[in-house]
Amino acid sequence: MQISPPFGYDEVVPLYRNQRVRLPAPGEVPKFALNANAIPISYTEFSLALREYPLVFITTDEGQNFSVVAVLGMTTGENLFVKNGKWAEGVYVPAYARRYPFCMAKVKLDAVEQQDRLICVEKTHLDENGVEMFDQQGQGNEKWRDIERLLGEYEADLERSREMCAILMDYSLLEPFTMQASLNSGGAMQLTGMHRVDEKRLVHLNSSQIKNLINKGLMGRIYAHLLSLDSFARLLERKAALNA
């Protein structure tokens, strides 16, 4: 059995009912996010995440597939929402980070990827002094039920996100863009590799396409994404404040 860990995870292993897990402290930032300038965002998070982060589309396979991320910093290796190893107070924490150290991982058996995902945990978080997730009868406790609900809802959410991105690609709505900014110090920065919805193309969709976007709840997320781009200004303000 081969398990493919999600982005940012090191080695994940199946979670068994007799194992204890070291859970992150409240507000603790996963190691992979400490120096990440972007983190995945799912379908239902748009309305919460847009208040803090620019939401953009990215591709890692030259446009074959797209996903949505929240931009956390203006340069590589920069997370402007981390302070003393914790997420800044009052800031929405994306579900991708909240589910850590657990995940639903892809599994291959005899080199064939299985349809179902397997509940896994970061191996380094298995700890005999950690928190019990199950009772002696193998039934999940309240803590585990909350985690299991988050994992299940997030996985379903990712499917909706993938469908959304596929439709936007099919309608040729995504265009690349670059964020450029001048710093108070006199320097300049440029953030590349991002895509956004082209409003001009959106206007020229036919009635059937527009109806499909509305019926699937995508039109609201398109405008949430477009509104979130104003958060680049807040990122710059946060960066300037931290530098000061």
Secondary structure, DSSP 8 states (H G I E B T S, - for coil): -EEE--TT---EEE--TT-EE----TTB--HHHHT-SEEE--GGGHHHHTTTS-EEEE-SSTTS--EEEEE--SSTT--TTEETTEE-TT----HHHHTTTEEEEEEEETTEE-SS-EEEEEGGGB-TTSEE-B-TTS-B-HHHHHHHHHHHHHHHHHHHHHHHHHHHHHTT-EEEEEEEEE-TTS-EEEEEEEEEE-HHHHHT--HHHHHHHHHTTHHHHHHHHHHHTTHHHHHHHHHHHHH-
